[in-house]
Amino acid sequence: MTLAGGNQMGQGNKQLTVIVADDHPLFRVALRLGVRTLEPGAHVVEVDSFDSLKRAVADDPDAGLVLLDLMMPGAEGLSSLQYLRTQAPELRVAVVSALGQKSWALSARALGAVGFVHKSATPEQMQEILRQLLDGGIWWPEASPDEASADTPENKLDRLSRQELRVLLHLKEGRLNKQIADELSISESTVKAHISTILNKLGLHSRTQAAVLAERLLSSTAPG
């Protein structure tokens, strides 16, 4: 795992707000209790859908942290994370999900999340992870040596830069070069260069193949 400390989010006079976004009531309770154990004065807002998440962020744009389940009602795949990064780019978002494939963590990181936590973490592990996140740090899972050395499509994604991975995610959505350029605030020629590099790094021959691969690696069939 990757841990990095930072400034204490709970220090100072301003009350820390943490938004817990998950459609499973018991898991929301577990996260709320975990946060309040570490930050007794924290204001915890619980939401259970994409729409209620939007309202919570609009009501408290200065929230310190969002603990985000990707598969809430109204959200699909990375849509909720993409929304938060667009509408509230300064907001710290950590994904807490049952989706365990490496591709999800890589994609979340490329989109600016500060962590990716699997729901199978033990209570002790979850508490330590929450401590790091509340302290302003980050947390990312590390693959085992065997997983890291395997020649799998997921590991090939490691070869992509964050910007290249963002472009790949847009290809997955079927966007044209101009749309990708506008979304990422880069030129169309830069988009074309990124796509060429992506195909080369992944050993593919067309943007369609890249889109199909991204769709397969980011299938949201697992429970969130």
N, C-alpha and C positions, 0 to 999 in steps of 0.2 A: 504494500500500500504506500501511497505518497502522502506525507503529512507536512504541513508547513504552517507555522504559527504566524500571528499578526497582532494587530492592536486588539485589545479587549473590547468586544462589541458592547458589553454590558456596562462599561465604565462611563463616567460622565453623568450629567444631570438628565439627559434625554432618555426616556424609557425605551427599552428595546422592544420592537414589535417583530414577532416571528409569525409568518403565515404558513400554516400546515395545510397542504392541499392534497387530499386523499379521499376517495369515496368509500373506504373501509373504516367504519366508526371505531373499531377496536384499535386499528393502527394509528388513527388520529389521536386517540387517547394516549397510546404508548409514547408517541412523539411529544405530545403536549406535556406529559409527566416528565419525560426526559429533559425537555427544555427547562421546565420550571425547577427541576432538581438542581440544574446547573446555574440557572439565572432566575432566582425566586421572584424578582420584580418584573420579569418579562411579561409583556402583553401578547398572548397567543391567540391568533385568529384562525379558526378552523373553517375550511371550505370543502365542498364535496363535488364540485363540478367546475368545468371550464368557465361557465358564465359567472358563478359565484367567485371564482378566482379573479376574474377581470374586475368585478365590483370591489373586491377587497384591496386590490392594488390601486384602483382609482381612489378609494377612500383613504389609503395610507401609502402614498407613493414613496415615503421615506422609510419604509419597513427595512429592518436590518437583514432579514434572511427569509427566503421562501424554501420550504421543504416540499418538493414537487413530485407527485405521482404522475407519470406520463399518461396513464390510461383512464383518466376520469371521464365521466359522461360529457360529451361535447368536444372532447379532444381526441386526436388520432395521431399516433406516433409522436413526433417531435413538435407538433403544432403549438402546444401550450408553451413550450420552452422558446420556440421561435417568436411567438407573440410577446413574451416577456422581454426578450432581448431587443425587440424592435420598439416596444412601447415604454419600457423602463430599463434602458441599457445599464444604468448604474446599480440596479438591484442585484444583490447576490442570490443566486439560485443554485440549490443542490438537488439533484434528482435522487429520489428514494423509490426504488422500483423492484419488481420481481423479474424484470427483463434482465437476464444475466449475460447475454452475448456481449463480447468485447466491443462489437461495432456500435452498440448503444452508448457505451461510455465514451468511445472516441468521438462520436457525433455530438454528444452533449458537451464535451470539452471544446470541440471546434466551435460550437455555438455560444461559448462563453460561460457555461456553468462552472461553478467552483467545486463541484464534487459529484460523485456518482456512488450511491450506497445501495447495496443489495438488501432486500428485505429479509434475507436469511441470516443476516448478522445476528450474533448472540446479543442479549441485553447489555452485556459488558462491553462488547465491541461497539454497539450502537451508542452507548454513553460516551465512549472515548471519541468516536467520530463526531458526535454532536459537540463535544467539548472543543475539538479542533475548529469546527465550523463556526461556533459561537465566538471563538477567540479571533475570528477573522482569517482563519487558515483555510486550506483546501484539503480534499481527500479524494484519492483516486485508487481503485483496486490495481494490484499488480498481478500479472499472470505468473503461474508457476514456470520453472525453467522448461519443462516439457511443452507447455502451451506456447511459450514465447518462441520456441525454436521450430514449431510445426509450420509447414508451408501451407497455410490455409488462407482462404480469401480474407478472413478477418485480420490476420496478421499482415497481409499485404496493405491493408488500410493504414497501418503504422507508417508506411512509406510516404504517405501523403502529408503535406503541410496542412495547417488548419484552414488556410484559405482554399486550398485544393479540395479539402473535404467539404467545405461549405459549397463549393461549385458542384461537387458530386451530389450533394443533397438536393440542390436545385435541379440537376439533371433528372434525379429520381422523380421530381414533381412535374417533369415534362416541360420545363421552362425553356424559352428560346434564349440565345446568347444576349440579345438586347435586354430582355427581362432580368437575366442574371446580372448583367452589367449595372443596370439601374438599382437593383436590390443591394448589390455589394459596393456601389459607388466606385466602380472601376470601368475601364474602357472595354469595348467589345473585343479589341485585339488582345487585351490581357486575358479575357475570358477564353478566347480561342487557344491562347498559349497554355492556360491552365488545363483545358480539356485535353490538349495534346500530351501534356505531362502526365495527367491522370491515366490516360490510356496506356502510355508507355510503362508507368510504374505498376499498373495492375495487369499488364500483359493482355490488353484488350484491343479491339480493332475499330470499335464504333461507340458513339455516345449512347446508342441504344443498348449495347451490351453493358455499358457502365451503369445505365439506369436500372437495368434488370438486376444486376449484381447488388446495387444499393437497395433495391426493393426486397430482394431475398434476405440480405443481411439485417434489414430493419423491418422484418415482418413483425407485426404487433399481435401475434396469435397467443403469446404467453400472457398470463394474468398480470395486471399492474399492481 
